[in-house]
Amino acid sequence: MEKVVEKLDAINKTLEGILAVMKKPESKFEKILEYGGAGVSILGLLSIIDIIRRWIIGG
């Protein structure tokens, strides 16, 4: 039983560390870059889908 408690305590400490990293405040510039990158990625995927659609349709 003691080993289980020790293991759970170790898991709890690890999860607390992960949570601390995830809650790290971001600057506005970082958020702008993140959203910009996501937008460019979406446009790239749409472009690839359009190219494949044109190959299939032939137009």
Buried (B, 14 or more C-beta within 10 A) or exposed (E): EEEEEEEEEEEEEEEEEEEEEEEEEEEEEEEEEEEEEEEEEEEEEEEEEEEEEEEEEEE
